[in-house]
């Protein structure tokens, strides 16, 4: 794949993903978060890493991590975007447990939910189902450093999506989750 294919392929993927997240956030009533979601992906460190490692079927950060053992783009991204669970990792309050996931505000858990759904839609394309984001969560759940309340809400939303559909899930988010 030449430079222009990678450049425009990555730009299309970022724009498509952001458009999908925006659609889901708007359905939940998170208009500002939908508009501002992942703007850091256009920063130099994140965008050019994406172009260099673009493949079209998975995150370029994975390829950078495989090559270097770390990814500067991801370290930059997760430190600037509150919808990522990694943003909320800190030292335990009691100092006996080292690092742990802090409780995320519900609006960021909802944005994380929208982000996961949109990422599955973006990368799985016509193989996407309402259960895709739940299945993806299940594959990695033992590695996630999440506060128990944050984990419970995320699992509840992912489960509700595939069991009850988008309309009921978004209504629940608007009327119950974001009202708390």
C-alpha positions in Angstrom: 0.0 0.0 0.0 1.5 3.4 -1.0 1.6 6.5 1.1 -1.5 8.1 -0.4 -3.6 4.9 0.1 -2.5 4.8 3.7 -3.1 8.5 4.2 -6.5 8.6 2.7 -7.4 5.2 4.1 -6.5 6.3 7.6 -8.3 9.7 7.2 -11.4 7.9 6.0 -11.3 5.4 8.9 -10.9 8.2 11.5 -13.7 10.3 9.9 -16.0 7.3 9.5 -15.4 6.2 13.2 -16.0 9.7 14.5 -19.2 10.0 12.4 -20.5 6.7 13.9 -19.6 7.7 17.4 -21.3 11.1 16.8 -24.5 9.3 15.6 -24.6 7.1 18.7 -23.7 10.0 21.1 -26.5 12.1 19.6 -29.0 9.3 20.1 -28.0 9.3 23.8 -28.2 13.0 24.1 -24.4 13.6 24.4 -24.2 16.3 21.7 -20.9 18.0 22.7 -19.1 14.7 23.3 -20.3 13.5 20.0 -18.9 16.6 18.3 -15.6 16.6 20.1 -15.0 12.8 20.3 -11.4 11.8 19.4 -10.3 15.1 18.0 -6.8 14.3 19.2 -6.7 11.7 16.4 -5.9 14.6 14.1 -2.8 15.6 16.1 0.6 15.0 14.6 1.6 12.1 16.8 -1.7 10.2 16.5 -2.5 11.0 12.8 1.0 10.2 11.3 1.3 7.0 13.4 -2.1 6.0 11.9 -0.9 6.7 8.4 2.4 4.9 8.8 0.8 1.7 10.3 -2.6 1.8 8.5 -3.9 -1.6 7.4 -7.6 -0.9 7.2 -8.8 -3.9 9.3 -7.4 -3.1 12.7 -6.0 -0.3 14.8 -2.7 1.1 13.6 -1.7 1.4 17.2 -1.6 -2.4 17.4 0.9 -2.5 14.6 3.1 0.2 16.1 3.0 -1.7 19.5 4.0 -4.9 17.7 7.0 -3.2 16.1 8.2 -0.9 19.0 6.8 -2.6 22.1 4.7 0.5 22.8 2.7 3.1 20.9 3.2 6.8 21.4 0.0 7.5 19.6 -2.0 5.5 22.1 -0.2 7.0 25.1 -1.1 10.4 23.7 -4.7 9.5 22.9 -5.7 7.8 26.2 -4.2 10.7 28.2 -6.5 13.2 26.4 -9.8 11.4 26.0 -11.9 10.8 29.1 -14.0 8.1 27.5 -11.1 5.7 27.7 -10.9 3.6 30.9 -7.1 4.0 30.9 -7.5 7.8 31.4 -9.1 6.9 34.8 -6.3 4.6 36.2 -4.6 6.1 39.2 -3.0 5.0 42.5 -5.5 3.3 44.9 -6.9 5.6 47.5 -5.8 3.3 50.3 -2.3 2.9 48.8 -2.4 -0.9 49.4 -3.5 -1.9 46.0 -1.1 0.0 43.7 -2.9 1.2 40.5 -6.6 0.7 40.0 -9.5 2.0 37.9 -11.3 5.0 39.3 -15.0 5.4 38.9 -15.8 7.1 35.6 -18.6 9.6 35.4 -21.6 8.1 33.6 -21.4 10.4 30.6 -17.9 9.1 29.8 -19.0 5.5 30.3 -21.8 6.2 27.8 -19.3 7.7 25.4 -17.0 4.7 25.9 -20.0 2.5 25.1 -20.7 4.5 21.9 -17.0 4.3 21.0 -16.9 0.5 21.3 -20.0 0.1 19.2 -18.7 2.4 16.5 -15.3 0.7 16.5 -16.9 -2.6 15.9 -19.1 -1.2 13.1 -16.0 0.4 11.6 -13.7 -2.6 11.6 -16.2 -5.4 11.3 -18.2 -3.7 8.5 -21.0 -6.1 7.3 -20.1 -8.7 10.0 -21.2 -6.3 12.7 -24.1 -7.4 14.9 -25.7 -5.8 18.0 -23.7 -8.3 20.0 -20.3 -7.4 18.5 -19.2 -4.8 21.1 -20.3 -7.2 24.0 -18.3 -10.0 22.5 -15.2 -7.7 22.0 -15.5 -6.7 25.7 -15.8 -10.3 26.8 -12.5 -11.2 25.0 -10.5 -8.6 27.0 -12.5 -8.1 30.2 -9.9 -9.9 32.4 -7.2 -7.4 31.4 -9.3 -4.3 31.9 -8.6 -2.2 35.0 -12.1 -0.8 35.7 -13.8 0.4 38.8 -16.6 -2.2 39.7 -19.4 0.4 39.2 -17.9 1.5 35.8 -17.6 -2.2 34.7 -21.2 -2.9 35.8 -22.6 0.0 33.8 -20.6 -0.8 30.7 -21.6 -4.5 30.8 -25.3 -3.5 31.4 -25.3 -1.2 28.4 -23.5 -3.7 26.1 -25.9 -6.5 27.2 -28.9 -4.3 26.8 -27.9 -3.3 23.3 -27.9 -6.9 22.0 -30.8 -8.1 24.0 -33.2 -5.1 23.6 -31.8 -3.2 20.6 -30.6 0.4 20.0 -33.8 2.3 20.6 -34.5 0.9 24.0 -30.9 1.1 25.1 -30.5 4.8 24.0 -33.8 5.6 25.7 -32.6 4.0 28.9 -29.3 5.9 28.7 -31.1 9.2 28.2 -33.8 8.7 30.8 -32.0 6.8 33.5 -28.2 6.6 33.1 -27.5 10.2 32.3 -30.0 11.5 34.9 -28.1 9.9 37.8 
